[in-house]
Amino acid sequence: MEIILSDKVKSKLRGLRVKNAQLTRKVYKQLDLFMTNPHHPSLRLHKLVGNLGDSWSISVDRSTRMVYTLTPEGAAYFYKLGTHDEVYQK
């Protein structure tokens, strides 16, 4: 599956490279896995509800999530990266 990262996610990843290289590696590992098998159990993929009802989430680790929507072309557009509370806040 094709992956597109929003400018916001790219910026957050640039900041993470300096602050937390290990988490950065985990993000890219999960994105690689997502491209190969979007339904792999370790991604803990799930559809969101409420105001994020058109989005899906994958887990990077126990506290970090990435949120995406599907583009009309079928690509995954990741637009949020952060802790559970950061990505699911209203």
C-alpha positions, 0 to 999 in steps of 0.5 A, a space after each residue: 500500500 502506498 503511504 503519504 505523510 503529511 507535512 505535520 507528520 514529517 516535521 514531527 519525525 524530524 524532531 523525533 530523530 534528534 530527541 528519540 532515535 529509537 522511537 523514530 526507528 519504530 515508526 519507520 519499522 511500523 510503516 514498512 510493515 504497514 506497506 507490506 501487510 496493513 492488517 498485521 496484528 502488531 499494528 493493532 489497526 482499528 477504525 476510529 469513531 466520532 469526529 475521527 470516524 473516517 480515519 484509522 489508527 495504527 500503533 507504533 508502541 504502547 503509547 504512540 499512534 499514527 492516524 490516517 485516512 484513505 485517499 480516493 486513489 487508495 493510498 494511506 495519508 498519515 496526518 497525526 503522530 503522537 501519544 494516544 492523548 495527542 492524536 485522539 484529542 478533539 
